[in-house]
Amino acid sequence: IAWLDTGTHESFAQATNFIQTIEQRQGLKIACLEEIAFRMGYISMQKLESIAFSMKNSSYGDYLQKILKESEE
C-alpha cells in the first residue's frame, strides 16, 4: 500500500509517474474497477466481455481482453 499525496502539481506528477511505473513493470492496472468486480464475482465473464468490447480500440480494452483470456486458462 502506498500513500500518494496529490495536493500540488508536482506531487500529482510524481504520483502519476509512480502509477505508470508500477503498471508497466508488473503488467497490471492500478484500481481497474472492472477487473476487481470480475475477480470478486460481482460481474460475469459475459459482462466483462461486453465492457471490453465497448473499449476494443483502447489499451484499457486490451487489458480487459487479457484478463478474460487469463481467466479461461
N, CA, C and O atoms as CSV, one atom per row, in Angstrom:
chain,resi,resn,atom,element,x,y,z
A,1,ILE,N,N,0.856,-1.172,0.000
A,1,ILE,CA,C,0.000,0.000,0.000
A,1,ILE,C,C,0.897,1.227,0.000
A,1,ILE,O,O,1.895,1.290,0.718
A,2,ALA,N,N,0.524,2.194,-0.813
A,2,ALA,CA,C,1.297,3.430,-0.901
A,2,ALA,C,C,0.350,4.616,-0.774
A,2,ALA,O,O,-0.749,4.611,-1.330
A,3,TRP,N,N,0.784,5.620,-0.043
A,3,TRP,CA,C,0.025,6.861,0.061
A,3,TRP,C,C,0.616,7.824,-0.948
A,3,TRP,O,O,1.818,8.091,-0.934
A,4,LEU,N,N,-0.231,8.348,-1.827
A,4,LEU,CA,C,0.229,9.269,-2.852
A,4,LEU,C,C,-0.404,10.632,-2.614
A,4,LEU,O,O,-1.608,10.810,-2.798
A,5,ASP,N,N,0.409,11.578,-2.210
A,5,ASP,CA,C,-0.057,12.941,-1.996
A,5,ASP,C,C,-0.189,13.612,-3.354
A,5,ASP,O,O,0.763,13.633,-4.134
A,6,THR,N,N,-1.354,14.156,-3.636
A,6,THR,CA,C,-1.561,14.833,-4.917
A,6,THR,C,C,-2.060,16.262,-4.703
A,6,THR,O,O,-2.851,16.784,-5.489
A,7,GLY,N,N,-1.592,16.870,-3.644
A,7,GLY,CA,C,-2.052,18.211,-3.301
A,7,GLY,C,C,-1.402,19.338,-4.075
A,7,GLY,O,O,-1.885,20.470,-4.046
A,8,THR,N,N,-0.320,19.045,-4.763
A,8,THR,CA,C,0.335,20.070,-5.586
A,8,THR,C,C,0.536,19.508,-6.989
A,8,THR,O,O,0.430,18.301,-7.205
A,9,HIS,N,N,0.824,20.385,-7.927
A,9,HIS,CA,C,1.077,19.932,-9.301
A,9,HIS,C,C,2.267,18.980,-9.342
A,9,HIS,O,O,2.243,17.967,-10.042
A,10,GLU,N,N,3.296,19.314,-8.593
A,10,GLU,CA,C,4.495,18.474,-8.574
A,10,GLU,C,C,4.203,17.095,-7.976
A,10,GLU,O,O,4.614,16.079,-8.535
A,11,SER,N,N,3.498,17.057,-6.846
A,11,SER,CA,C,3.210,15.760,-6.222
A,11,SER,C,C,2.229,14.947,-7.073
A,11,SER,O,O,2.286,13.717,-7.075
A,12,PHE,N,N,1.336,15.621,-7.788
A,12,PHE,CA,C,0.430,14.917,-8.694
A,12,PHE,C,C,1.218,14.271,-9.833
A,12,PHE,O,O,0.954,13.127,-10.203
A,13,ALA,N,N,2.175,14.996,-10.380
A,13,ALA,CA,C,3.029,14.451,-11.442
A,13,ALA,C,C,3.842,13.265,-10.920
A,13,ALA,O,O,4.002,12.268,-11.624
A,14,GLN,N,N,4.349,13.365,-9.708
A,14,GLN,CA,C,5.111,12.263,-9.119
A,14,GLN,C,C,4.228,11.028,-8.929
A,14,GLN,O,O,4.661,9.906,-9.195
A,15,ALA,N,N,3.005,11.233,-8.472
A,15,ALA,CA,C,2.076,10.115,-8.283
A,15,ALA,C,C,1.754,9.456,-9.624
A,15,ALA,O,O,1.692,8.231,-9.726
A,16,THR,N,N,1.552,10.275,-10.638
A,16,THR,CA,C,1.285,9.755,-11.981
A,16,THR,C,C,2.440,8.897,-12.467
A,16,THR,O,O,2.227,7.805,-12.993
A,17,ASN,N,N,3.644,9.380,-12.297
A,17,ASN,CA,C,4.827,8.626,-12.721
A,17,ASN,C,C,4.971,7.324,-11.939
A,17,ASN,O,O,5.353,6.300,-12.505
A,18,PHE,N,N,4.670,7.358,-10.653
A,18,PHE,CA,C,4.744,6.163,-9.817
A,18,PHE,C,C,3.765,5.096,-10.312
A,18,PHE,O,O,4.138,3.935,-10.480
A,19,ILE,N,N,2.519,5.493,-10.544
A,19,ILE,CA,C,1.496,4.556,-11.019
A,19,ILE,C,C,1.894,3.982,-12.372
A,19,ILE,O,O,1.781,2.777,-12.595
A,20,GLN,N,N,2.353,4.831,-13.264
A,20,GLN,CA,C,2.765,4.371,-14.591
A,20,GLN,C,C,3.893,3.350,-14.497
A,20,GLN,O,O,3.877,2.343,-15.204
A,21,THR,N,N,4.857,3.597,-13.644
A,21,THR,CA,C,5.981,2.675,-13.468
A,21,THR,C,C,5.508,1.324,-12.949
A,21,THR,O,O,5.919,0.285,-13.464
A,22,ILE,N,N,4.657,1.329,-11.943
A,22,ILE,CA,C,4.138,0.081,-11.377
A,22,ILE,C,C,3.365,-0.702,-12.437
A,22,ILE,O,O,3.563,-1.908,-12.590
A,23,GLU,N,N,2.490,-0.018,-13.163
A,23,GLU,CA,C,1.694,-0.701,-14.177
A,23,GLU,C,C,2.570,-1.306,-15.272
A,23,GLU,O,O,2.322,-2.426,-15.720
A,24,GLN,N,N,3.578,-0.577,-15.698
A,24,GLN,CA,C,4.460,-1.080,-16.753
A,24,GLN,C,C,5.304,-2.253,-16.275
A,24,GLN,O,O,5.460,-3.237,-16.998
A,25,ARG,N,N,5.837,-2.163,-15.091
A,25,ARG,CA,C,6.710,-3.226,-14.581
A,25,ARG,C,C,5.954,-4.504,-14.251
A,25,ARG,O,O,6.461,-5.604,-14.472
A,26,GLN,N,N,4.745,-4.362,-13.722
A,26,GLN,CA,C,4.003,-5.539,-13.279
A,26,GLN,C,C,2.967,-6.023,-14.286
A,26,GLN,O,O,2.436,-7.125,-14.150
A,27,GLY,N,N,2.677,-5.207,-15.293
A,27,GLY,CA,C,1.686,-5.606,-16.286
A,27,GLY,C,C,0.269,-5.627,-15.750
A,27,GLY,O,O,-0.601,-6.296,-16.307
A,28,LEU,N,N,0.035,-4.901,-14.675
A,28,LEU,CA,C,-1.283,-4.828,-14.048
A,28,LEU,C,C,-1.747,-3.388,-13.996
A,28,LEU,O,O,-0.931,-2.466,-13.958
A,29,LYS,N,N,-3.049,-3.193,-13.996
A,29,LYS,CA,C,-3.607,-1.857,-13.829
A,29,LYS,C,C,-3.871,-1.616,-12.345
A,29,LYS,O,O,-4.234,-2.532,-11.607
A,30,ILE,N,N,-3.686,-0.388,-11.932
A,30,ILE,CA,C,-3.991,0.011,-10.562
A,30,ILE,C,C,-5.458,0.435,-10.518
A,30,ILE,O,O,-5.872,1.323,-11.263
A,31,ALA,N,N,-6.238,-0.194,-9.654
A,31,ALA,CA,C,-7.649,0.147,-9.436
A,31,ALA,C,C,-8.492,0.029,-10.702
A,31,ALA,O,O,-9.272,0.928,-11.014
A,32,CYS,N,N,-8.339,-1.068,-11.428
A,32,CYS,CA,C,-9.193,-1.365,-12.585
A,32,CYS,C,C,-10.506,-1.921,-12.030
A,32,CYS,O,O,-10.585,-3.092,-11.660
A,33,LEU,N,N,-11.519,-1.083,-11.978
A,33,LEU,CA,C,-12.766,-1.459,-11.311
A,33,LEU,C,C,-13.437,-2.663,-11.957
A,33,LEU,O,O,-14.017,-3.496,-11.261
A,34,GLU,N,N,-13.364,-2.763,-13.284
A,34,GLU,CA,C,-13.964,-3.909,-13.970
A,34,GLU,C,C,-13.249,-5.204,-13.599
A,34,GLU,O,O,-13.892,-6.234,-13.390
A,35,GLU,N,N,-11.937,-5.154,-13.518
A,35,GLU,CA,C,-11.170,-6.339,-13.124
A,35,GLU,C,C,-11.510,-6.748,-11.691
A,35,GLU,O,O,-11.716,-7.929,-11.411
A,36,ILE,N,N,-11.566,-5.787,-10.802
A,36,ILE,CA,C,-11.889,-6.070,-9.402
A,36,ILE,C,C,-13.280,-6.696,-9.295
A,36,ILE,O,O,-13.468,-7.702,-8.612
A,37,ALA,N,N,-14.252,-6.088,-9.977
A,37,ALA,CA,C,-15.625,-6.604,-9.928
A,37,ALA,C,C,-15.698,-8.021,-10.481
A,37,ALA,O,O,-16.410,-8.860,-9.930
A,38,PHE,N,N,-14.971,-8.300,-11.561
A,38,PHE,CA,C,-14.971,-9.635,-12.159
A,38,PHE,C,C,-14.330,-10.646,-11.218
A,38,PHE,O,O,-14.893,-11.714,-10.978
A,39,ARG,N,N,-13.174,-10.321,-10.690
A,39,ARG,CA,C,-12.460,-11.268,-9.828
A,39,ARG,C,C,-13.206,-11.540,-8.521
A,39,ARG,O,O,-13.067,-12.612,-7.932
A,40,MET,N,N,-13.998,-10.564,-8.073
A,40,MET,CA,C,-14.763,-10.755,-6.837
A,40,MET,C,C,-16.145,-11.358,-7.095
A,40,MET,O,O,-16.908,-11.588,-6.157
A,41,GLY,N,N,-16.461,-11.610,-8.354
A,41,GLY,CA,C,-17.731,-12.237,-8.688
A,41,GLY,C,C,-18.915,-11.297,-8.784
A,41,GLY,O,O,-20.060,-11.749,-8.815
A,42,TYR,N,N,-18.667,-10.004,-8.830
A,42,TYR,CA,C,-19.760,-9.033,-8.919
A,42,TYR,C,C,-20.292,-8.890,-10.337
A,42,TYR,O,O,-21.450,-8.520,-10.530
A,43,ILE,N,N,-19.451,-9.181,-11.338
A,43,ILE,CA,C,-19.910,-9.186,-12.725
A,43,ILE,C,C,-19.475,-10.504,-13.366
A,43,ILE,O,O,-18.475,-11.105,-12.972
A,44,SER,N,N,-20.231,-10.929,-14.339
A,44,SER,CA,C,-19.957,-12.198,-15.022
A,44,SER,C,C,-18.900,-12.014,-16.114
A,44,SER,O,O,-18.529,-10.895,-16.469
A,45,MET,N,N,-18.435,-13.142,-16.627
A,45,MET,CA,C,-17.497,-13.106,-17.739
A,45,MET,C,C,-18.155,-12.441,-18.951
A,45,MET,O,O,-17.507,-11.693,-19.683
A,46,GLN,N,N,-19.442,-12.721,-19.156
A,46,GLN,CA,C,-20.154,-12.121,-20.280
A,46,GLN,C,C,-20.220,-10.601,-20.147
A,46,GLN,O,O,-20.079,-9.884,-21.138
A,47,LYS,N,N,-20.431,-10.115,-18.946
A,47,LYS,CA,C,-20.475,-8.665,-18.722
A,47,LYS,C,C,-19.102,-8.054,-18.973
A,47,LYS,O,O,-18.997,-6.996,-19.594
A,48,LEU,N,N,-18.054,-8.708,-18.498
A,48,LEU,CA,C,-16.706,-8.202,-18.731
A,48,LEU,C,C,-16.391,-8.205,-20.219
A,48,LEU,O,O,-15.759,-7.275,-20.719
A,49,GLU,N,N,-16.827,-9.245,-20.936
A,49,GLU,CA,C,-16.634,-9.286,-22.390
A,49,GLU,C,C,-17.324,-8.105,-23.059
A,49,GLU,O,O,-16.763,-7.479,-23.959
A,50,SER,N,N,-18.527,-7.805,-22.624
A,50,SER,CA,C,-19.283,-6.684,-23.180
A,50,SER,C,C,-18.566,-5.357,-22.929
A,50,SER,O,O,-18.470,-4.514,-23.821
A,51,ILE,N,N,-18.074,-5.187,-21.732
A,51,ILE,CA,C,-17.345,-3.958,-21.394
A,51,ILE,C,C,-16.069,-3.865,-22.211
A,51,ILE,O,O,-15.755,-2.808,-22.760
A,52,ALA,N,N,-15.331,-4.968,-22.296
A,52,ALA,CA,C,-14.080,-4.981,-23.063
A,52,ALA,C,C,-14.349,-4.675,-24.527
A,52,ALA,O,O,-13.589,-3.940,-25.158
A,53,PHE,N,N,-15.428,-5.234,-25.074
A,53,PHE,CA,C,-15.769,-4.990,-26.475
A,53,PHE,C,C,-16.070,-3.518,-26.717
A,53,PHE,O,O,-15.697,-2.966,-27.752
A,54,SER,N,N,-16.741,-2.884,-25.769
A,54,SER,CA,C,-17.086,-1.464,-25.936
A,54,SER,C,C,-15.849,-0.567,-25.897
A,54,SER,O,O,-15.904,0.591,-26.310
A,55,MET,N,N,-14.737,-1.104,-25.400
A,55,MET,CA,C,-13.481,-0.346,-25.323
A,55,MET,C,C,-12.404,-0.975,-26.201
A,55,MET,O,O,-11.212,-0.805,-25.944
A,56,LYS,N,N,-12.823,-1.700,-27.236
A,56,LYS,CA,C,-11.902,-2.523,-28.016
A,56,LYS,C,C,-10.784,-1.750,-28.705
A,56,LYS,O,O,-9.753,-2.340,-29.031
A,57,ASN,N,N,-10.948,-0.483,-28.931
A,57,ASN,CA,C,-9.925,0.307,-29.619
A,57,ASN,C,C,-9.040,1.092,-28.659
A,57,ASN,O,O,-8.538,2.163,-28.998
A,58,SER,N,N,-8.857,0.552,-27.468
A,58,SER,CA,C,-8.026,1.249,-26.478
A,58,SER,C,C,-7.144,0.254,-25.729
A,58,SER,O,O,-7.414,-0.947,-25.714
A,59,SER,N,N,-6.104,0.765,-25.119
A,59,SER,CA,C,-5.227,-0.106,-24.329
A,59,SER,C,C,-5.968,-0.649,-23.104
A,59,SER,O,O,-5.669,-1.748,-22.635
A,60,TYR,N,N,-6.922,0.110,-22.590
A,60,TYR,CA,C,-7.722,-0.358,-21.456
A,60,TYR,C,C,-8.571,-1.558,-21.871
A,60,TYR,O,O,-8.662,-2.544,-21.140
A,61,GLY,N,N,-9.190,-1.469,-23.043
A,61,GLY,CA,C,-9.950,-2.591,-23.574
A,61,GLY,C,C,-9.070,-3.805,-23.809
A,61,GLY,O,O,-9.477,-4.936,-23.545
A,62,ASP,N,N,-7.851,-3.566,-24.310
A,62,ASP,CA,C,-6.892,-4.661,-24.499
A,62,ASP,C,C,-6.572,-5.332,-23.167
A,62,ASP,O,O,-6.456,-6.555,-23.090
A,63,TYR,N,N,-6.430,-4.524,-22.124
A,63,TYR,CA,C,-6.144,-5.071,-20.798
A,63,TYR,C,C,-7.297,-5.955,-20.320
A,63,TYR,O,O,-7.067,-7.034,-19.774
A,64,LEU,N,N,-8.525,-5.503,-20.523
A,64,LEU,CA,C,-9.679,-6.305,-20.116
A,64,LEU,C,C,-9.742,-7.604,-20.914
A,64,LEU,O,O,-10.098,-8.648,-20.368
A,65,GLN,N,N,-9.400,-7.552,-22.198
A,65,GLN,CA,C,-9.341,-8.770,-23.013
A,65,GLN,C,C,-8.298,-9.735,-22.451
A,65,GLN,O,O,-8.512,-10.947,-22.427
A,66,LYS,N,N,-7.175,-9.191,-22.004
A,66,LYS,CA,C,-6.120,-10.014,-21.401
A,66,LYS,C,C,-6.637,-10.712,-20.140
A,66,LYS,O,O,-6.346,-11.887,-19.916
A,67,ILE,N,N,-7.393,-9.997,-19.328
A,67,ILE,CA,C,-7.977,-10.576,-18.113
A,67,ILE,C,C,-8.907,-11.735,-18.485
A,67,ILE,O,O,-8.892,-12.782,-17.838
A,68,LEU,N,N,-9.705,-11.541,-19.519
A,68,LEU,CA,C,-10.615,-12.597,-19.970
A,68,LEU,C,C,-9.851,-13.830,-20.430
A,68,LEU,O,O,-10.201,-14.951,-20.062
A,69,LYS,N,N,-8.820,-13.631,-21.226
A,69,LYS,CA,C,-8.033,-14.762,-21.725
A,69,LYS,C,C,-7.373,-15.520,-20.580
A,69,LYS,O,O,-7.352,-16.751,-20.578
A,70,GLU,N,N,-6.838,-14.794,-19.615
A,70,GLU,CA,C,-6.193,-15.438,-18.465
A,70,GLU,C,C,-7.200,-16.247,-17.644
A,70,GLU,O,O,-6.860,-17.298,-17.103
A,71,SER,N,N,-8.427,-15.759,-17.554
A,71,SER,CA,C,-9.431,-16.463,-16.747
A,71,SER,C,C,-9.908,-17.740,-17.431
A,71,SER,O,O,-10.430,-18.639,-16.772
A,72,GLU,N,N,-9.733,-17.826,-18.742
A,72,GLU,CA,C,-10.141,-19.019,-19.483
A,72,GLU,C,C,-9.107,-20.132,-19.379
A,72,GLU,O,O,-9.421,-21.291,-19.649
A,73,GLU,N,N,-7.895,-19.803,-18.996
A,73,GLU,CA,C,-6.812,-20.794,-18.920
A,73,GLU,C,C,-6.878,-21.622,-17.666
A,73,GLU,O,O,-6.037,-22.496,-17.459
